[in-house]
Amino acid sequence: MTTTFTRRAILGATAALTLAISAGAALAQDKIQLRLSSVNSETDQRAIALLEKFGPAVSEFASFEPHWNGTLFKQGTELEAIARGNLEMAITSAQELAEFFPEFSIFSAGYVHQSAEHQVKVFNDPLMDPFKQKVEDELGIKLLAVMYLGKRQLNLRGDKQINTPADLEGVKLRMPGSEAWQFLGRALGASPVPVAFTELYTSLQTGAVDGQDNPLPTVVDAKFYEVTDQIALTSHLVDLNYIAISKAAFDAMSPEQQAATQAAAVEAAEFGRQNQLKKEEELVAFLQEQGMNIYTPDVAAFRAKVQGDYLASEYAANWPEGVLDQINALGE
């Protein structure tokens, strides 16, 4: 299936769906159905935020029906499901949106987002308007809010302190297997090695790799602190998701219902963001108690190296001119 075919098919399906929902809304007395499909578990901060904040906030006019662990739609199929009228909501990523719109890859590149607060500034800035509008026009999907997933850090064996990208020369850094992840590993200055996550603990234990990169909750959950010695807080990728809703379903709401839905998504995202930030802060203390050396390297040096490598690569070819400078300025 090509992107062109997908867009044409989706545009037709979305137009038909808009008419159907609008007609049905005029007749139906029942609450609006808002089914959400996501691959995360019900104990994930994103799920907790939506269940505790979003669902209750729209309950007067909508029935919020979340489906976790990919039980309703498989990962990567949710956006098409919304666009074709088979689903109302999803938690999606910049990586998934980049499959349709390559310019979205800028939001998944290293050191583009600098913090959880910076993510919100970028999402709410006018620079995002053309990105959001394109998703609405061509996929029939409205992006309501940005959710914070966490910062990826360097988790390493040994006592050699990493301060700049030059210090990572020759370091065998496990990164996920796709070329995009391998590129990020090289941009950081390391020698990236693709290793399956299920094999990573053993690879660290035996020295097959010298380190790995993940958010602190993953380091703890997978007990990587048992087989590593230090964490350099590079924060090289501040990961995110978007709360997405069918534009046809949203357009069928009254203005008051639309405002309530938008506000509920923003409140849920902020609730989840603060919980995740608190969890990360608490885990620093926990990891230090386990004997880990945790420190902050020269982040500015890493950012300059990584962004320079991206700008010189094919990944930046689809980025709108000047947008990276605008994003960087919002973090200053």
Sequence and secondary structure as in RCSB ss.txt:
>XXXX:A:sequence
MTTTFTRRAILGATAALTLAISAGAALAQDKIQLRLSSVNSETDQRAIALLEKFGPAVSEFASFEPHWNGTLFKQ
GTELEAIARGNLEMAITSAQELAEFFPEFSIFSAGYVHQSAEHQVKVFNDPLMDPFKQKVEDELGIKLLAVMYLG
KRQLNLRGDKQINTPADLEGVKLRMPGSEAWQFLGRALGASPVPVAFTELYTSLQTGAVDGQDNPLPTVVDAKFY
EVTDQIALTSHLVDLNYIAISKAAFDAMSPEQQAATQAAAVEAAEFGRQNQLKKEEELVAFLQEQGMNIYTPDVA
AFRAKVQGDYLASEYAANWPEGVLDQINALGE
>XXXX:A:secstr
  HHHHHHHHHHHHHHHHHHHHHHHHH  S EEEEEE SS TTSHHHHHIIIIIHHHHTTTEEEEEE TTSSS T
T HHHHHHTTS SEEEE HHHHHHH GGGGGGGSTTSS SHHHHHHHHHSGGGHHHHHHHHHHH EEEEEEEEEE
EEEEEESSS    SGGGGTT EEEE SSHHHHHHHHHTTSEEEE  GGGHHHHHHHTSSSEEEE HHHHHHTTGG
GS  EEEEEEEEEEEEEEEEEHHHHHTS HHHHHHHHHHHHHHHHHHHHHHHHHHHHHHHHHHHTT EEE   HH
HHHHHHHHHHHTSGGGGGS TTHHHHHHHHT 
